[in-house]
Amino acid sequence: MSVSAASLNDVTVRRSGAAILDGVSLEIGEGERWAVLGPNGAGKSTLVRLLSARMHPTAGTVEILGERLGKVDIFELRPLIGLASQELADTVPVEESAENVVVTAGYGVVGRWREEYDEVDLERARTLLAAFGVGDLASRMFGTLSTGERKRVLAARALMTDPELLLLDEPAAGLDLGGRESLVRTLGRLAKDPATPVTVLVTHHVEEIPPGYTHVALLREGGVVAAGPIGETLTSQNLTRTFGLPLVAEQRGERFTARSLSLN
């Protein structure tokens, strides 16, 4: 029997009387790489907040790395979870160096103050920046980086604490085609590395799913349309149900594409 890195059981999240997630159940196993797709308002970012222990469900149960939300000290749990998101990016001081953005993950903060870091920590931060192709930007201020460079710095930060669960919320959003493909290639190499933790990547676009991803969950209006192994689940029928218009899914090698069904 496989071990679950994260488990949602009949989870509902309500805000102002509206259900953002409604009866969601999901099992994310050890060694798996999940893509989560859906249109705007599907509940994807809310799912990330739950998995990053930054939100509690209104109903149902969420277990992360064997600990149940509501019964665990979230400040002990959060360092085990690597997170890269626009919400996090918005909290980073613009004058902070890229190296500091990465290394401060060790203390769970986004700005360097009086805390001290060992040389081994600084070296790890530089190694991670290099792995994401931005090693030469270590001393640059975060606010001067391009959108793509910021995305790579935040992805490096997400791995700084050697987490057991990695969450990437729309890592390719706002990138041009070249930037997207470069990042997807990097994330694909990461996905195939056995040392990489269980990963959940959120996106709007099928084309942004990196090679090596094993599972997919499709969300619509707060519910799960389908979830399971990617080859079986990412079908034209399921994408059509998810996005509400006729779509054709195609797989070429380890990449997926989707296009609207011609009405001519």
Short mmCIF file of the C-alpha atoms (twelve columns), coordinates in Angstrom:
data_MODEL
# 
_entry.id   MODEL 
# 
loop_
_atom_site.group_PDB 
_atom_site.id 
_atom_site.type_symbol 
_atom_site.label_atom_id 
_atom_site.label_alt_id 
_atom_site.label_comp_id 
_atom_site.label_asym_id 
_atom_site.label_seq_id 
_atom_site.Cartn_x 
_atom_site.Cartn_y 
_atom_site.Cartn_z 
_atom_site.pdbx_PDB_model_num 
ATOM 1   C CA . MET A 1   0.000   0.000  0.000   1 
ATOM 2   C CA . SER A 2   1.408   3.395  -1.040  1 
ATOM 3   C CA . VAL A 3   2.102   6.073  1.544   1 
ATOM 4   C CA . SER A 4   0.241   9.376  1.179   1 
ATOM 5   C CA . ALA A 5   2.245   12.593 1.248   1 
ATOM 6   C CA . ALA A 6   -1.023  14.514 1.354   1 
ATOM 7   C CA . SER A 7   -4.631  13.456 1.706   1 
ATOM 8   C CA . LEU A 8   -7.848  15.452 1.398   1 
ATOM 9   C CA . ASN A 9   -11.035 13.729 2.503   1 
ATOM 10  C CA . ASP A 10  -14.374 15.357 1.573   1 
ATOM 11  C CA . VAL A 11  -12.875 18.834 2.000   1 
ATOM 12  C CA . THR A 12  -15.032 21.940 1.740   1 
ATOM 13  C CA . VAL A 13  -13.829 25.531 2.057   1 
ATOM 14  C CA . ARG A 14  -16.431 28.285 2.373   1 
ATOM 15  C CA . ARG A 15  -15.883 32.025 2.327   1 
ATOM 16  C CA . SER A 16  -18.736 34.529 2.689   1 
ATOM 17  C CA . GLY A 17  -21.201 31.683 2.336   1 
ATOM 18  C CA . ALA A 18  -19.808 30.474 -1.000  1 
ATOM 19  C CA . ALA A 19  -18.055 27.118 -1.432  1 
ATOM 20  C CA . ILE A 20  -14.611 27.651 -2.967  1 
ATOM 21  C CA . LEU A 21  -13.895 23.920 -2.679  1 
ATOM 22  C CA . ASP A 22  -16.799 21.523 -2.328  1 
ATOM 23  C CA . GLY A 23  -16.382 17.910 -1.212  1 
ATOM 24  C CA . VAL A 24  -12.879 17.466 -2.609  1 
ATOM 25  C CA . SER A 25  -11.059 14.173 -1.976  1 
ATOM 26  C CA . LEU A 26  -7.525  13.603 -3.229  1 
ATOM 27  C CA . GLU A 27  -4.641  11.246 -2.399  1 
ATOM 28  C CA . ILE A 28  -1.105  12.321 -3.301  1 
ATOM 29  C CA . GLY A 29  1.358   9.471  -2.865  1 
ATOM 30  C CA . GLU A 30  5.077   9.318  -2.218  1 
ATOM 31  C CA . GLY A 31  7.196   9.764  -5.336  1 
ATOM 32  C CA . GLU A 32  4.339   11.264 -7.348  1 
ATOM 33  C CA . ARG A 33  4.352   14.472 -9.391  1 
ATOM 34  C CA . TRP A 34  0.892   16.032 -9.744  1 
ATOM 35  C CA . ALA A 35  -0.366  18.716 -12.088 1 
ATOM 36  C CA . VAL A 36  -3.567  20.513 -11.069 1 
ATOM 37  C CA . LEU A 37  -5.507  22.123 -13.901 1 
ATOM 38  C CA . GLY A 38  -8.682  24.131 -14.133 1 
ATOM 39  C CA . PRO A 39  -10.154 27.462 -15.215 1 
ATOM 40  C CA . ASN A 40  -10.170 30.629 -13.115 1 
ATOM 41  C CA . GLY A 41  -12.265 30.183 -10.000 1 
ATOM 42  C CA . ALA A 42  -11.874 26.409 -9.962  1 
ATOM 43  C CA . GLY A 43  -10.288 26.395 -6.492  1 
ATOM 44  C CA . LYS A 44  -6.685  25.677 -7.479  1 
ATOM 45  C CA . SER A 45  -5.071  28.381 -5.337  1 
ATOM 46  C CA . THR A 46  -7.259  27.411 -2.387  1 
ATOM 47  C CA . LEU A 47  -6.004  23.846 -2.751  1 
ATOM 48  C CA . VAL A 48  -2.421  25.152 -2.613  1 
ATOM 49  C CA . ARG A 49  -3.193  27.131 0.545   1 
ATOM 50  C CA . LEU A 50  -4.519  23.980 2.194   1 
ATOM 51  C CA . LEU A 51  -1.530  21.882 1.128   1 
ATOM 52  C CA . SER A 52  0.886   24.578 2.323   1 
ATOM 53  C CA . ALA A 53  -0.804  24.682 5.756   1 
ATOM 54  C CA . ARG A 54  -1.825  28.301 5.217   1 
ATOM 55  C CA . MET A 55  -5.544  27.597 5.399   1 
ATOM 56  C CA . HIS A 56  -7.796  25.174 7.266   1 
ATOM 57  C CA . PRO A 57  -10.835 23.517 5.700   1 
ATOM 58  C CA . THR A 58  -14.347 24.488 6.711   1 
ATOM 59  C CA . ALA A 59  -15.298 20.808 6.660   1 
ATOM 60  C CA . GLY A 60  -13.510 17.527 5.959   1 
ATOM 61  C CA . THR A 61  -9.933  16.590 6.816   1 
ATOM 62  C CA . VAL A 62  -6.528  17.483 5.373   1 
ATOM 63  C CA . GLU A 63  -3.464  15.413 6.236   1 
ATOM 64  C CA . ILE A 64  -0.026  16.602 5.147   1 
ATOM 65  C CA . LEU A 65  3.057   14.442 5.665   1 
ATOM 66  C CA . GLY A 66  1.154   12.343 8.189   1 
ATOM 67  C CA . GLU A 67  -0.116  15.313 10.213  1 
ATOM 68  C CA . ARG A 68  -3.723  16.500 10.316  1 
ATOM 69  C CA . LEU A 69  -4.471  20.204 9.989   1 
ATOM 70  C CA . GLY A 70  -6.060  21.417 13.198  1 
ATOM 71  C CA . LYS A 71  -4.084  18.934 15.277  1 
ATOM 72  C CA . VAL A 72  -0.535  19.945 14.405  1 
ATOM 73  C CA . ASP A 73  1.633   23.006 15.013  1 
ATOM 74  C CA . ILE A 74  1.605   24.515 11.520  1 
ATOM 75  C CA . PHE A 75  4.847   26.382 12.244  1 
ATOM 76  C CA . GLU A 76  6.596   23.022 12.637  1 
ATOM 77  C CA . LEU A 77  4.910   21.651 9.514   1 
ATOM 78  C CA . ARG A 78  5.498   24.549 7.141   1 
ATOM 79  C CA . PRO A 79  9.324   24.188 6.941   1 
ATOM 80  C CA . LEU A 80  8.734   20.699 5.485   1 
ATOM 81  C CA . ILE A 81  6.762   22.238 2.613   1 
ATOM 82  C CA . GLY A 82  8.437   24.141 -0.221  1 
ATOM 83  C CA . LEU A 83  6.211   26.800 -1.803  1 
ATOM 84  C CA . ALA A 84  6.559   29.045 -4.836  1 
ATOM 85  C CA . SER A 85  3.591   31.271 -5.605  1 
ATOM 86  C CA . GLN A 86  2.705   34.771 -6.750  1 
ATOM 87  C CA . GLU A 87  1.163   35.368 -3.338  1 
ATOM 88  C CA . LEU A 88  4.575   34.685 -1.790  1 
ATOM 89  C CA . ALA A 89  6.368   36.767 -4.448  1 
ATOM 90  C CA . ASP A 90  4.255   39.785 -3.530  1 
ATOM 91  C CA . THR A 91  5.619   39.673 0.027   1 
ATOM 92  C CA . VAL A 92  9.320   39.679 -0.949  1 
ATOM 93  C CA . PRO A 93  11.047  43.053 -0.347  1 
ATOM 94  C CA . VAL A 94  12.056  44.445 -3.749  1 
ATOM 95  C CA . GLU A 95  15.502  45.434 -2.470  1 
ATOM 96  C CA . GLU A 96  16.349  41.893 -1.240  1 
ATOM 97  C CA . SER A 97  19.042  40.065 -3.195  1 
ATOM 98  C CA . ALA A 98  18.140  36.873 -5.043  1 
ATOM 99  C CA . GLU A 99  20.538  34.935 -2.816  1 
ATOM 100 C CA . ASN A 100 18.824  36.245 0.307   1 
ATOM 101 C CA . VAL A 101 15.376  35.440 -1.086  1 
ATOM 102 C CA . VAL A 102 16.493  31.823 -1.316  1 
ATOM 103 C CA . VAL A 103 18.495  31.472 1.898   1 
ATOM 104 C CA . THR A 104 15.853  33.105 4.119   1 
ATOM 105 C CA . ALA A 105 13.570  30.133 3.470   1 
ATOM 106 C CA . GLY A 106 15.600  28.433 6.202   1 
ATOM 107 C CA . TYR A 107 13.968  30.725 8.774   1 
ATOM 108 C CA . GLY A 108 10.615  30.845 6.992   1 
ATOM 109 C CA . VAL A 109 10.940  34.597 6.317   1 
ATOM 110 C CA . VAL A 110 11.190  36.588 3.078   1 
ATOM 111 C CA . GLY A 111 13.522  39.385 4.162   1 
ATOM 112 C CA . ARG A 112 16.945  39.059 5.735   1 
ATOM 113 C CA . TRP A 113 17.264  40.816 9.079   1 
ATOM 114 C CA . ARG A 114 19.681  39.916 11.877  1 
ATOM 115 C CA . GLU A 115 19.685  36.167 11.478  1 
ATOM 116 C CA . GLU A 116 22.986  34.519 10.632  1 
ATOM 117 C CA . TYR A 117 23.522  31.866 7.970   1 
ATOM 118 C CA . ASP A 118 26.336  29.356 7.707   1 
ATOM 119 C CA . GLU A 119 28.456  29.282 4.597   1 
ATOM 120 C CA . VAL A 120 26.990  25.866 3.797   1 
ATOM 121 C CA . ASP A 121 23.517  27.487 3.638   1 
ATOM 122 C CA . LEU A 122 24.729  30.256 1.379   1 
ATOM 123 C CA . GLU A 123 26.450  27.723 -0.844  1 
ATOM 124 C CA . ARG A 124 23.246  25.682 -1.093  1 
ATOM 125 C CA . ALA A 125 21.322  28.812 -2.092  1 
ATOM 126 C CA . ARG A 126 23.870  29.562 -4.824  1 
ATOM 127 C CA . THR A 127 23.757  25.955 -6.044  1 
ATOM 128 C CA . LEU A 128 19.968  26.042 -6.297  1 
ATOM 129 C CA . LEU A 129 20.023  29.362 -8.135  1 
ATOM 130 C CA . ALA A 130 22.514  27.887 -10.580 1 
ATOM 131 C CA . ALA A 131 20.341  24.796 -11.040 1 
ATOM 132 C CA . PHE A 132 17.505  27.056 -12.153 1 
ATOM 133 C CA . GLY A 133 19.731  29.015 -14.514 1 
ATOM 134 C CA . VAL A 134 19.955  32.219 -12.471 1 
ATOM 135 C CA . GLY A 135 23.191  31.648 -10.588 1 
ATOM 136 C CA . ASP A 136 24.697  34.826 -12.032 1 
ATOM 137 C CA . LEU A 137 21.869  36.873 -10.518 1 
ATOM 138 C CA . ALA A 138 22.595  35.990 -6.872  1 
ATOM 139 C CA . SER A 139 23.520  39.563 -5.914  1 
ATOM 140 C CA . ARG A 140 20.799  41.262 -7.986  1 
ATOM 141 C CA . MET A 141 17.852  42.888 -6.229  1 
ATOM 142 C CA . PHE A 142 14.628  40.892 -6.543  1 
ATOM 143 C CA . GLY A 143 12.762  43.977 -7.723  1 
ATOM 144 C CA . THR A 144 15.063  44.376 -10.753 1 
ATOM 145 C CA . LEU A 145 14.536  40.833 -12.020 1 
ATOM 146 C CA . SER A 146 12.275  39.923 -14.915 1 
ATOM 147 C CA . THR A 147 9.121   37.885 -14.326 1 
ATOM 148 C CA . GLY A 148 10.873  34.734 -15.504 1 
ATOM 149 C CA . GLU A 149 13.908  35.345 -13.321 1 
ATOM 150 C CA . ARG A 150 11.718  35.890 -10.275 1 
ATOM 151 C CA . LYS A 151 9.879   32.640 -10.949 1 
ATOM 152 C CA . ARG A 152 13.194  30.769 -11.037 1 
ATOM 153 C CA . VAL A 153 14.451  32.400 -7.842  1 
ATOM 154 C CA . LEU A 154 11.240  31.453 -6.024  1 
ATOM 155 C CA . ALA A 155 11.453  27.870 -7.313  1 
ATOM 156 C CA . ALA A 156 15.010  27.690 -5.951  1 
ATOM 157 C CA . ARG A 157 13.781  29.085 -2.627  1 
ATOM 158 C CA . ALA A 158 11.078  26.405 -2.470  1 
ATOM 159 C CA . LEU A 159 13.790  23.721 -2.400  1 
ATOM 160 C CA . MET A 160 16.107  25.501 0.076   1 
ATOM 161 C CA . THR A 161 14.929  23.625 3.181   1 
ATOM 162 C CA . ASP A 162 15.075  20.220 1.438   1 
ATOM 163 C CA . PRO A 163 11.278  19.898 1.814   1 
ATOM 164 C CA . GLU A 164 9.232   16.718 1.743   1 
ATOM 165 C CA . LEU A 165 6.463   18.362 -0.308  1 
ATOM 166 C CA . LEU A 166 6.993   20.895 -3.114  1 
ATOM 167 C CA . LEU A 167 4.156   23.207 -4.240  1 
ATOM 168 C CA . LEU A 168 4.483   25.280 -7.421  1 
ATOM 169 C CA . ASP A 169 1.527   27.605 -8.001  1 
ATOM 170 C CA . GLU A 170 1.457   28.680 -11.665 1 
ATOM 171 C CA . PRO A 171 5.261   28.836 -12.023 1 
ATOM 172 C CA . ALA A 172 5.063   29.697 -15.745 1 
ATOM 173 C CA . ALA A 173 2.363   32.386 -15.504 1 
ATOM 174 C CA . GLY A 174 3.365   35.604 -17.251 1 
ATOM 175 C CA . LEU A 175 6.324   34.083 -19.110 1 
ATOM 176 C CA . ASP A 176 6.851   34.373 -22.848 1 
ATOM 177 C CA . LEU A 177 7.158   31.208 -24.934 1 
ATOM 178 C CA . GLY A 178 10.939  30.953 -24.565 1 
ATOM 179 C CA . GLY A 179 10.819  31.566 -20.824 1 
ATOM 180 C CA . ARG A 180 8.018   29.056 -20.379 1 
ATOM 181 C CA . GLU A 181 9.782   26.318 -22.319 1 
ATOM 182 C CA . SER A 182 13.055  26.905 -20.485 1 
ATOM 183 C CA . LEU A 183 11.322  26.666 -17.110 1 
ATOM 184 C CA . VAL A 184 9.291   23.603 -18.126 1 
ATOM 185 C CA . ARG A 185 12.510  21.884 -19.209 1 
ATOM 186 C CA . THR A 186 14.129  22.654 -15.850 1 
ATOM 187 C CA . LEU A 187 11.067  21.421 -13.946 1 
ATOM 188 C CA . GLY A 188 11.056  18.286 -16.096 1 
ATOM 189 C CA . ARG A 189 14.624  17.481 -15.077 1 
ATOM 190 C CA . LEU A 190 13.622  18.060 -11.474 1 
ATOM 191 C CA . ALA A 191 10.605  15.767 -11.813 1 
ATOM 192 C CA . LYS A 192 12.778  12.892 -13.014 1 
ATOM 193 C CA . ASP A 193 15.257  13.219 -10.147 1 
ATOM 194 C CA . PRO A 194 14.394  10.616 -7.455  1 
ATOM 195 C CA . ALA A 195 15.706  13.025 -4.815  1 
ATOM 196 C CA . THR A 196 13.032  15.593 -5.685  1 
ATOM 197 C CA . PRO A 197 10.174  15.640 -3.171  1 
ATOM 198 C CA . VAL A 198 6.553   14.907 -3.974  1 
ATOM 199 C CA . THR A 199 5.484   17.793 -6.206  1 
ATOM 200 C CA . VAL A 200 2.171   19.520 -6.927  1 
ATOM 201 C CA . LEU A 201 2.154   22.044 -9.778  1 
ATOM 202 C CA . VAL A 202 -0.842  24.268 -10.508 1 
ATOM 203 C CA . THR A 203 -1.474  25.639 -13.995 1 
ATOM 204 C CA . HIS A 204 -4.192  26.786 -16.384 1 
ATOM 205 C CA . HIS A 205 -2.446  25.276 -19.377 1 
ATOM 206 C CA . VAL A 206 -1.849  21.678 -20.445 1 
ATOM 207 C CA . GLU A 207 1.270   22.805 -22.318 1 
ATOM 208 C CA . GLU A 208 2.907   23.848 -19.037 1 
ATOM 209 C CA . ILE A 209 2.927   20.337 -17.568 1 
ATOM 210 C CA . PRO A 210 6.606   19.297 -17.435 1 
ATOM 211 C CA . PRO A 211 7.845   15.911 -18.653 1 
ATOM 212 C CA . GLY A 212 7.980   13.339 -15.868 1 
ATOM 213 C CA . TYR A 213 4.687   14.297 -14.221 1 
ATOM 214 C CA . THR A 214 2.778   11.213 -13.173 1 
ATOM 215 C CA . HIS A 215 -0.703  12.366 -12.135 1 
ATOM 216 C CA . VAL A 216 -3.236  15.092 -12.833 1 
ATOM 217 C CA . ALA A 217 -6.249  16.529 -11.032 1 
ATOM 218 C CA . LEU A 218 -8.827  18.520 -12.992 1 
ATOM 219 C CA . LEU A 219 -10.916 21.046 -11.036 1 
ATOM 220 C CA . ARG A 220 -14.029 22.986 -11.985 1 
ATOM 221 C CA . GLU A 221 -16.177 25.215 -9.765  1 
ATOM 222 C CA . GLY A 222 -14.597 23.862 -6.586  1 
ATOM 223 C CA . GLY A 223 -15.012 20.186 -7.413  1 
ATOM 224 C CA . VAL A 224 -12.833 17.421 -8.859  1 
ATOM 225 C CA . VAL A 225 -13.822 16.509 -12.417 1 
ATOM 226 C CA . ALA A 226 -11.231 13.731 -12.600 1 
ATOM 227 C CA . ALA A 227 -7.983  12.743 -10.885 1 
ATOM 228 C CA . GLY A 228 -5.483  9.955  -11.438 1 
ATOM 229 C CA . PRO A 229 -2.539  8.810  -13.590 1 
ATOM 230 C CA . ILE A 230 -1.885  11.452 -16.221 1 
ATOM 231 C CA . GLY A 231 -2.070  9.207  -19.283 1 
ATOM 232 C CA . GLU A 232 -5.496  7.916  -18.299 1 
ATOM 233 C CA . THR A 233 -6.951  11.133 -16.904 1 
ATOM 234 C CA . LEU A 234 -5.815  13.922 -19.220 1 
ATOM 235 C CA . THR A 235 -8.317  13.069 -21.960 1 
ATOM 236 C CA . SER A 236 -10.314 15.162 -24.405 1 
ATOM 237 C CA . GLN A 237 -13.532 14.244 -22.597 1 
ATOM 238 C CA . ASN A 238 -12.230 15.250 -19.176 1 
ATOM 239 C CA . LEU A 239 -10.706 18.514 -20.453 1 
ATOM 240 C CA . THR A 240 -13.989 19.365 -22.178 1 
ATOM 241 C CA . ARG A 241 -15.875 18.849 -18.904 1 
ATOM 242 C CA . THR A 242 -13.272 20.860 -16.992 1 
ATOM 243 C CA . PHE A 243 -13.128 23.936 -19.217 1 
ATOM 244 C CA . GLY A 244 -16.693 23.894 -20.527 1 
ATOM 245 C CA . LEU A 245 -15.950 23.847 -24.246 1 
ATOM 246 C CA . PRO A 246 -15.046 21.118 -26.742 1 
ATOM 247 C CA . LEU A 247 -11.315 20.391 -26.433 1 
ATOM 248 C CA . VAL A 248 -9.003  17.852 -27.992 1 
ATOM 249 C CA . ALA A 249 -6.072  16.615 -25.887 1 
ATOM 250 C CA . GLU A 250 -2.968  15.291 -27.606 1 
ATOM 251 C CA . GLN A 251 0.202   13.723 -26.250 1 
ATOM 252 C CA . ARG A 252 3.507   13.915 -28.099 1 
ATOM 253 C CA . GLY A 253 6.289   12.181 -26.277 1 
ATOM 254 C CA . GLU A 254 6.137   13.433 -22.705 1 
ATOM 255 C CA . ARG A 255 4.338   16.695 -23.479 1 
ATOM 256 C CA . PHE A 256 0.646   17.434 -23.773 1 
ATOM 257 C CA . THR A 257 -1.285  19.972 -25.822 1 
ATOM 258 C CA . ALA A 258 -4.942  20.945 -26.019 1 
ATOM 259 C CA . ARG A 259 -6.885  22.757 -28.720 1 
ATOM 260 C CA . SER A 260 -10.503 23.632 -29.298 1 
ATOM 261 C CA . LEU A 261 -12.501 21.290 -31.486 1 
ATOM 262 C CA . SER A 262 -13.087 22.858 -34.871 1 
ATOM 263 C CA . LEU A 263 -16.740 23.551 -35.562 1 
ATOM 264 C CA . ASN A 264 -16.181 23.837 -39.326 1 
# 
